Amino acid sequence: MAEIVKSKQRKQLVKIEETKEEEKEVKNNKKNSPNKKEEKEENKQNLWERFVSFCHGVKSEFTRVRWTSKKDMVKYSIATIAFIIFCSLFFYGVDAIFALIQSLFK
């Protein structure tokens, strides 16, 4: 049991040492990095390149889309309008029946 605890403690110490080394590397990279103006210019270029890449991706996705035909659009539109009319008549009928029942019991 004690060996297991010791091995866990060793693993934790190794992780702590690794994070300290990573922090040192980050600090060294900050010291060696170019000035802020150069970083801003690079970010602007990266932003523009990312935007252009995004636009190309959108264009390629649009070519993969299967657009519906005019015949299908007419069919779906008629089905939708018919469904709306059916539902509205149904609920109007239910409301009329309840209003009739209420008027009979008053």
Residue pairs with C-beta under 8 A, 6 or more apart in sequence:
33 39
68 76
